[in-house]
Amino acid sequence: MKRLLFFFFIFLTAILHAAPSCTAETRLAVLNMGKADCLLLMTDTESYLIDTGYEHTSNLLLECLRRYGTDRLNGVFLTHCDKDHYGGLERLARSDIQVDAWYAPEIYYNIPKEGHPLLSAAAERSDQVTWLRAGDTAVQSDEITIRVIGPLSVNTENENNNSLVFYAETADGTFLFTGDMKLEEEAALMSIGAIGPADVLKVPFHGDNTASSESFVQRVNPEIALICTSTAEEPDTPASSVLKRYGRIGAQVYVTQDTRWGYETILDHGQAAVREIEWEIPEQSRSLQMRIDPKQDLLTLRNTGDREISLAGWLLYSTRGEECILLPEDALLPAGGEYSIGTRITTEDATLKLDMKRLWHKSKPDQAILYDTYGSIAATAGNGIEQ
């Protein structure tokens, strides 16, 4: 009998060790990409990306996936066709991250279908896009159900009101994602009873006062309200009236601009907790200097340190022209040396010459922002032209 119990114990132990581990929690990372939206929803074994931020913040998107050990996305959701939501799609599509499905609302306005940003991203991999409409169940698995509730009809005045709105339901609780939905889409969804409670809400339209009506806030009644915005980019956000509305119902409000990287929300069987994302990265900005010569259309980087810096995969961004340049794999800034970037009109020597007419504005203020591979700002420089 003892021998039988011993073998039963060994058998039971083997089964337990073979069974998949379960974290018994759902996590949502919301990243600080300025005004832009980018969120990563993670259950025990599944991961979903909701929007991708700007093109110039795409290094932060890729770093987030790396930090969370995400080499496979079960789905990528684009809520609507604004560049602060679709900007990182191309970099994602060209990365080695596996993507099982691409989702976007069937309803959108003033964009030719062949030019739809998600269609272009999926085509990079010869994939198809799943077009969603209200009433669809986009995902149904053992860990998560994603139900689409909007948009209900096309809005030809504002693409924000064509935002994909959906609930993500897990054993831990419910999330409501709203894109840039404004009062008009809110009212339409409220009128048919599509809006209900959620534990965690991605606040509509960057916390602007043209969204988050009193009735909407009360109906959703979230414990956690997450706002993606930058007051520097959108001075009216987050609106004080909106913050007060969520405050009156007792919601904990978190704004991405208040942290370096963003926030992580952990939902565990109805219990919510939020922490600031903290990632340690090498500090390289101290040894970098950058200047622009607008007449030559030439940007020069100088390394004042005693170690060379690889610039491979760094992103250079022009705020005026909204140009985004991905530096090549062989880009190297030597210790105590320089690396210069010019264009077709540059007559002086340049380490890298871009096949474009001009990068920096010659008569209006422009700013260069250099992002390292972690998505952190490494250097900035103006073109020296006053407003």
C-alpha positions as CSV (number, residue, x, y, z in Angstrom):
1,M,0.0,0.0,0.0
2,K,2.8,2.4,0.9
3,R,4.5,1.6,-2.4
4,L,1.3,2.3,-4.3
5,L,0.9,5.6,-2.5
6,F,4.5,6.5,-3.4
7,F,4.0,5.8,-7.1
8,F,0.8,7.8,-7.0
9,F,2.6,10.7,-5.4
10,I,5.3,10.6,-8.1
11,F,2.6,10.5,-10.9
12,L,0.8,13.4,-9.4
13,T,4.0,15.5,-9.1
14,A,4.8,14.8,-12.7
15,I,1.4,16.0,-13.8
16,L,1.6,19.2,-11.7
17,H,5.1,20.0,-13.1
18,A,3.9,19.4,-16.7
19,A,0.8,21.6,-16.3
20,P,1.2,25.2,-17.6
21,S,1.8,27.9,-15.0
22,C,-0.9,30.4,-14.3
23,T,-0.2,33.9,-13.2
24,A,-3.9,34.4,-12.2
25,E,-3.7,38.1,-13.2
26,T,-4.2,40.3,-16.3
27,R,-1.8,43.1,-17.0
28,L,-2.2,46.3,-19.1
29,A,0.9,48.4,-20.0
30,V,0.0,51.9,-21.2
31,L,3.0,53.7,-22.6
32,N,4.1,57.4,-22.5
33,M,4.3,58.3,-26.1
34,G,3.3,61.9,-25.8
35,K,-0.2,62.4,-26.9
36,A,-0.3,59.0,-28.7
37,D,-2.0,55.8,-27.7
38,C,-0.2,52.5,-27.3
39,L,-1.3,49.7,-24.9
40,L,-0.3,46.1,-24.4
41,L,-2.8,43.8,-22.8
42,M,-1.5,40.5,-21.4
43,T,-3.2,37.5,-20.0
44,D,-1.5,34.4,-18.8
45,T,-0.5,33.2,-22.3
46,E,-1.9,35.8,-24.7
47,S,-0.9,39.3,-25.7
48,Y,-2.8,42.0,-27.6
49,L,-1.6,45.4,-28.8
50,I,-4.0,48.2,-28.9
51,D,-2.7,51.0,-31.2
52,T,1.0,51.7,-31.9
53,G,1.7,55.3,-31.1
54,Y,3.7,57.6,-33.4
55,E,6.3,56.5,-36.0
56,H,9.0,58.3,-34.0
57,T,8.0,56.5,-30.8
58,S,8.1,53.1,-32.4
59,N,11.4,52.2,-30.6
60,L,9.6,52.4,-27.3
61,L,6.9,50.1,-28.6
62,L,9.5,47.5,-29.6
63,E,11.4,48.0,-26.3
64,C,8.1,47.4,-24.4
65,L,7.6,44.1,-26.3
66,R,11.1,43.1,-25.5
67,R,10.9,44.0,-21.8
68,Y,7.7,41.9,-21.4
69,G,9.2,39.0,-23.3
70,T,6.5,39.3,-26.0
71,D,7.7,37.7,-29.2
72,R,4.1,36.9,-30.3
73,L,1.0,39.1,-30.4
74,N,-2.2,37.2,-30.6
75,G,-3.8,40.3,-32.1
76,V,-3.0,43.9,-33.1
77,F,-6.0,46.3,-32.9
78,L,-6.0,49.7,-34.6
79,T,-8.8,51.8,-33.2
80,H,-8.8,54.4,-36.0
81,C,-6.8,56.1,-38.7
82,D,-4.9,58.8,-36.9
83,K,-1.1,58.9,-37.0
84,D,-0.8,59.0,-33.2
85,H,-2.4,55.6,-33.2
86,Y,-1.0,53.9,-36.4
87,G,2.5,55.4,-36.5
88,G,4.3,52.3,-35.2
89,L,2.6,49.8,-37.5
90,E,5.2,49.7,-40.2
91,R,8.1,49.1,-37.7
92,L,6.1,46.4,-36.1
93,A,5.3,44.7,-39.4
94,R,9.0,44.7,-40.3
95,S,10.1,43.3,-36.9
96,D,10.4,39.7,-36.0
97,I,7.4,39.8,-33.7
98,Q,4.9,37.2,-34.7
99,V,1.4,38.6,-35.2
100,D,-1.5,36.2,-35.4
101,A,-4.2,38.7,-36.5
102,W,-4.7,42.3,-37.5
103,Y,-7.9,44.1,-36.5
104,A,-9.5,47.4,-37.5
105,P,-13.0,48.9,-37.7
106,E,-14.8,48.2,-40.9
107,I,-16.0,51.8,-40.7
108,Y,-13.6,54.6,-41.5
109,Y,-13.8,57.8,-43.5
110,N,-11.9,59.7,-46.2
111,I,-9.2,57.0,-46.6
112,P,-8.9,54.9,-49.7
113,K,-9.0,51.2,-48.7
114,E,-5.7,50.5,-50.5
115,G,-4.1,53.2,-48.4
116,H,-5.4,52.0,-45.0
117,P,-2.4,51.9,-42.6
118,L,-3.3,48.5,-41.2
119,L,-3.8,47.0,-44.6
120,S,-0.3,48.2,-45.6
121,A,1.2,46.7,-42.4
122,A,-0.5,43.4,-42.9
123,A,0.6,43.3,-46.5
124,E,4.2,43.5,-45.4
125,R,3.7,39.9,-44.2
126,S,1.1,38.9,-46.9
127,D,-1.4,38.8,-44.1
128,Q,-5.1,39.7,-44.2
129,V,-7.0,42.3,-42.0
130,T,-10.0,41.3,-40.0
131,W,-12.5,44.1,-40.3
132,L,-14.7,44.5,-37.3
133,R,-18.2,45.9,-36.7
134,A,-20.4,46.4,-33.7
135,G,-21.7,43.1,-32.4
136,D,-18.6,41.1,-33.4
137,T,-16.7,38.9,-31.0
138,A,-13.1,39.5,-32.2
139,V,-11.5,37.0,-29.7
140,Q,-12.9,34.2,-27.6
141,S,-10.5,32.0,-25.8
142,D,-10.1,30.3,-22.4
143,E,-8.5,33.5,-21.1
144,I,-10.2,36.4,-22.8
145,T,-13.2,37.6,-24.7
146,I,-13.1,40.7,-26.8
147,R,-16.5,42.2,-27.8
148,V,-16.9,45.1,-30.2
149,I,-19.6,47.6,-29.5
150,G,-18.7,50.5,-31.8
151,P,-18.7,52.3,-34.1
152,L,-22.3,51.9,-35.1
153,S,-22.3,54.1,-38.3
154,V,-19.8,56.1,-40.3
155,N,-19.1,59.7,-39.1
156,T,-18.0,61.9,-42.1
157,E,-17.1,64.9,-39.9
158,N,-14.6,63.5,-37.5
159,E,-12.6,60.2,-37.8
160,N,-12.3,60.1,-34.1
161,N,-16.0,59.2,-33.9
162,N,-15.3,56.1,-36.1
163,S,-13.1,54.7,-33.3
164,L,-13.2,51.0,-32.5
165,V,-14.7,50.6,-29.1
166,F,-14.5,47.2,-27.4
167,Y,-14.6,45.4,-24.1
168,A,-12.0,42.9,-23.1
169,E,-13.3,40.5,-20.5
170,T,-11.2,38.1,-18.4
171,A,-11.6,36.1,-15.2
172,D,-9.8,39.0,-13.5
173,G,-12.2,41.7,-14.6
174,T,-13.2,44.0,-17.6
175,F,-11.4,46.5,-19.6
176,L,-13.0,49.1,-21.9
177,F,-11.0,50.5,-24.8
178,T,-12.4,53.6,-26.5
179,G,-9.8,55.0,-29.0
180,D,-10.5,58.7,-29.6
181,M,-14.3,58.4,-29.3
182,K,-16.0,61.7,-28.7
183,L,-19.3,62.8,-27.3
184,E,-21.2,61.9,-30.5
185,E,-20.1,58.3,-30.6
186,E,-20.5,58.0,-26.8
187,A,-24.1,59.2,-27.1
188,A,-24.9,56.7,-29.9
189,L,-23.6,53.8,-27.8
190,M,-25.3,55.0,-24.7
191,S,-28.6,55.3,-26.5
192,I,-28.7,51.5,-27.3
193,G,-27.4,50.5,-23.9
194,A,-24.0,49.3,-25.3
195,I,-22.0,51.0,-22.5
196,G,-21.7,49.2,-19.2
197,P,-19.3,49.0,-16.3
198,A,-15.6,48.3,-16.6
199,D,-12.9,47.9,-14.0
200,V,-10.3,49.6,-16.2
201,L,-11.1,52.3,-18.7
202,K,-8.8,53.8,-21.4
203,V,-10.3,57.3,-21.2
204,P,-11.6,58.5,-24.6
205,F,-9.8,61.1,-26.7
206,H,-6.8,61.9,-24.5
207,G,-9.0,63.2,-21.7
208,D,-10.3,66.1,-23.8
209,N,-13.6,67.8,-22.7
210,T,-15.3,66.8,-26.0
211,A,-15.5,63.2,-24.6
212,S,-16.2,61.6,-21.2
213,S,-19.7,63.0,-20.6
214,E,-21.1,62.8,-17.1
215,S,-23.5,60.0,-18.0
216,F,-20.8,58.0,-19.7
217,V,-18.4,58.3,-16.7
218,Q,-21.2,57.2,-14.3
219,R,-22.2,54.3,-16.5
220,V,-18.7,52.9,-16.9
221,N,-17.8,53.7,-13.3
222,P,-14.2,52.5,-13.6
223,E,-11.9,51.8,-10.7
224,I,-8.9,52.8,-12.9
225,A,-9.0,55.5,-15.6
226,L,-6.0,55.7,-17.9
227,I,-5.4,58.8,-20.0
228,C,-2.8,58.9,-22.8
229,T,-1.8,62.5,-23.5
230,S,0.8,65.2,-23.4
231,T,-0.2,68.7,-22.4
232,A,2.7,70.1,-24.3
233,E,1.3,68.6,-27.5
234,E,-2.4,69.1,-26.6
235,P,-2.7,72.0,-24.2
236,D,-6.4,71.3,-23.4
237,T,-5.7,67.8,-22.2
238,P,-6.3,66.4,-19.7
239,A,-9.2,68.7,-19.2
240,S,-9.8,69.7,-15.5
241,S,-13.5,69.1,-16.0
242,V,-12.9,65.5,-17.1
243,L,-10.5,64.8,-14.2
244,K,-13.1,66.1,-11.8
245,R,-15.8,63.8,-13.4
246,Y,-13.7,60.7,-12.8
247,G,-12.7,62.0,-9.4
248,R,-16.3,62.4,-8.3
249,I,-17.0,58.7,-8.9
250,G,-13.9,57.7,-7.0
251,A,-11.9,56.5,-10.0
252,Q,-8.1,56.5,-9.7
253,V,-6.8,58.5,-12.7
254,Y,-3.4,58.0,-14.2
255,V,-2.0,60.2,-17.0
256,T,0.9,58.9,-19.1
257,Q,2.8,62.2,-19.2
258,D,3.3,62.0,-15.4
259,T,5.8,59.1,-15.8
260,R,8.8,58.4,-18.0
261,W,7.8,55.1,-19.6
262,G,4.1,54.7,-18.6
263,Y,2.0,52.6,-16.2
264,E,1.2,49.0,-15.7
265,T,-2.2,48.0,-14.4
266,I,-2.6,44.6,-12.7
267,L,-6.1,43.2,-12.4
268,D,-6.4,40.1,-10.2
269,H,-9.9,38.8,-9.7
270,G,-11.5,42.2,-9.4
271,Q,-8.6,43.8,-7.4
272,A,-6.8,46.5,-9.4
273,A,-3.3,47.9,-8.7
274,V,-1.3,50.4,-10.8
275,R,2.5,50.9,-10.7
276,E,4.8,53.1,-12.7
277,I,6.9,51.2,-15.3
278,E,10.5,51.4,-14.3
279,W,13.2,50.3,-16.8
280,E,16.9,50.9,-16.3
281,I,18.7,51.9,-19.5
282,P,22.3,53.1,-20.3
283,E,22.5,56.9,-19.9
284,Q,24.0,58.2,-23.2
285,S,22.6,61.7,-23.5
286,R,25.3,63.2,-21.3
287,S,28.0,62.7,-23.9
288,L,25.9,63.7,-26.9
289,Q,25.7,67.2,-28.6
290,M,23.7,67.9,-31.6
291,R,23.4,70.9,-33.9
292,I,21.6,71.9,-37.2
293,D,22.9,74.0,-40.0
294,P,19.7,74.9,-41.8
295,K,21.5,76.5,-44.8
296,Q,23.4,73.3,-45.5
297,D,20.5,71.1,-44.3
298,L,23.1,69.3,-42.2
299,L,22.8,67.8,-38.7
300,T,25.9,67.0,-36.8
301,L,26.2,64.7,-33.8
302,R,29.2,65.0,-31.5
303,N,30.3,62.4,-28.9
304,T,32.1,64.1,-26.0
305,G,32.7,60.8,-24.2
306,D,35.5,58.3,-24.4
307,R,33.4,55.4,-25.7
308,E,32.0,55.0,-29.2
309,I,28.2,54.9,-29.5
310,S,26.4,52.6,-31.9
311,L,23.5,54.6,-33.6
312,A,22.1,51.6,-35.3
313,G,18.3,51.6,-35.0
314,W,18.1,55.1,-33.5
315,L,15.4,57.4,-34.8
316,L,15.8,61.0,-35.9
317,Y,12.7,63.1,-36.0
318,S,11.9,66.6,-37.5
319,T,9.0,68.2,-35.6
320,R,8.2,70.6,-38.4
321,G,8.1,68.2,-41.4
322,E,7.3,65.2,-39.2
323,E,10.0,63.2,-41.0
324,C,11.3,60.2,-39.3
325,I,14.7,58.7,-40.2
326,L,15.8,55.3,-39.0
327,L,19.6,55.3,-38.8
328,P,21.4,52.3,-40.5
329,E,23.0,49.3,-38.9
330,D,26.5,50.6,-39.6
331,A,25.9,54.1,-38.0
332,L,28.7,54.6,-35.4
333,L,29.6,57.7,-33.5
334,P,33.3,57.5,-32.5
335,A,34.6,58.6,-29.1
336,G,35.4,62.3,-29.3
337,G,34.2,62.3,-32.9
338,E,31.2,63.3,-35.1
339,Y,28.5,61.8,-37.2
340,S,26.7,64.0,-39.7
341,I,23.5,63.6,-41.7
342,G,22.8,65.6,-44.9
343,T,20.5,65.6,-47.9
344,R,20.7,66.2,-51.6
345,I,21.2,69.9,-51.1
346,T,24.1,69.4,-48.6
347,T,27.4,70.4,-50.3
348,E,29.6,69.7,-47.3
349,D,30.8,66.2,-46.4
350,A,28.4,64.1,-44.4
351,T,28.7,60.7,-42.9
352,L,25.2,59.8,-44.2
353,K,23.5,61.5,-47.1
354,L,19.8,61.0,-47.4
355,D,18.1,60.8,-50.8
356,M,15.6,63.5,-50.0
357,K,15.5,67.2,-51.0
358,R,15.5,68.7,-47.5
359,L,15.0,67.5,-43.9
360,W,15.1,70.7,-41.8
361,H,13.0,73.8,-42.5
362,K,15.1,76.7,-43.8
363,S,12.8,79.6,-42.7
364,K,10.6,78.4,-39.9
365,P,11.4,77.0,-36.5
366,D,12.2,73.3,-36.5
367,Q,13.5,70.9,-33.9
368,A,15.4,67.6,-34.2
369,I,14.7,64.9,-31.6
370,L,17.0,61.9,-31.5
371,Y,15.6,58.7,-29.9
372,D,17.8,55.8,-28.9
373,T,16.9,52.1,-29.4
374,Y,15.0,52.1,-26.1
375,G,12.7,54.9,-27.2
376,S,14.3,57.4,-24.9
377,I,15.2,61.0,-26.0
378,A,19.0,61.1,-26.4
379,A,19.4,64.6,-27.8
380,T,17.5,67.6,-29.2
381,A,18.5,70.6,-31.2
382,G,16.7,73.5,-32.9
383,N,17.4,75.0,-36.3
384,G,18.1,78.4,-34.8
385,I,15.2,80.1,-36.5
386,E,12.9,82.1,-34.2
387,Q,9.1,82.2,-34.7
